[in-house]
Amino acid sequence: MDRVAAMRAFAAVAERGSFVAAARALGISRAMASRHVQDLEAHLGARLLDRTTRRVAPTEAGRVYHERCAAILAELAEADSAVGALQARPSGRLRVSAPVSFGTMHLAAAVADYMAAHLQVSIELALEDRMVDLVEEGHDLAIRVGRLAPSSLVARRLAPCRLVACAAPSYLRRAGAPRLPADLARHECLGYAYASWGDNRRFVGPGGEEVAVRVSGRLRANNGDALRAAALHGAGIALLPSFIVGRDLASGGLRRVLPRHEAPPIAIHAVRPQGRHLTAKVRSFIDFLVPRFSGTPAWDEALAAPRAPRGAKA
């Protein structure tokens, strides 16, 4: 049995829901596609597909196996294209999606430097905080900030991302500084509309203990820059990525609260659709971003030696 051919046939059937459509996509006969899947099921000792006269759908075992197959096949495709991509010169239009704050504050400068080094590449940079569908909307790759949900996308980590609870000195003088995460329940907290954690805030204490608190506030926004501006004007306590508020923490415009408690870290990734031919422009752009943002990012320098905000109660 050709394991790779069998895996390709199974994945094609599972994704298209039809042996006929899968065979057409692979350029083989329906009988051959069916034989590949039967051989694979016999090898595994499990039924991977439920077959009826109207449809074909993966079984529970088939869904688990398809997820692994898709990843393996994507890696094989990437390995096959790597040699050619390394020899090719990056060229053409590169469509990149990124969050507004990270895009304007950090990515745009990186894009300019990349284009200076790759004169045959033009870049279309789409900045929006919603979760775009890369395939449906025609993007080559996206920059994602946060924890990645399970998906078929191929991800590469670019940088760590720390979430910082912070507020303006004017707010802390008026409302006082929280000493413990539980104190946030009595404060005006600014909310990010796209945050997966909603109104819950989680922190890890100095001893490694996890603490969760439910907060509330009158302002919620779908953009980090808007929350930063509101925090600077004393509207409340914000939980924002350090790449947004790092300069404000360094200048004193914002002050970190709960310095002994860290929000669980997240990360910044470059993601791209799997199964698509990895072009030289996509590979070179991601390779360019990794050393630029990896390690300890410049925006975290203000957090190297965190201090309690002035005016905090002992």
Protein Blocks (a to p, Z undefined) as FASTA:
>chain_A
ZZklmmmmmmmmmmnopaklmmmmnopafklmmmmmmmmmmmnopafbdcdfkbccddfk
lmmmmmmmmmmmmmmmmmmmmmmmmmpccedjddddddfklmmmmmmmmmmmmmmmmmkb
ccdddddfbdcdfklnopabdcdedjddddfbdcddfbdcdddddddfklmmmnopafbf
klmmmpccdddfklmnlmaccdddfkopacddddddfbdcfbfklmmmmmmnonaccddd
fklmmmmmmnomaccehklbccddddddddddehiacdfklmmmmmmmmmmmgcjdfklm
mmmmgcddehiaZZ
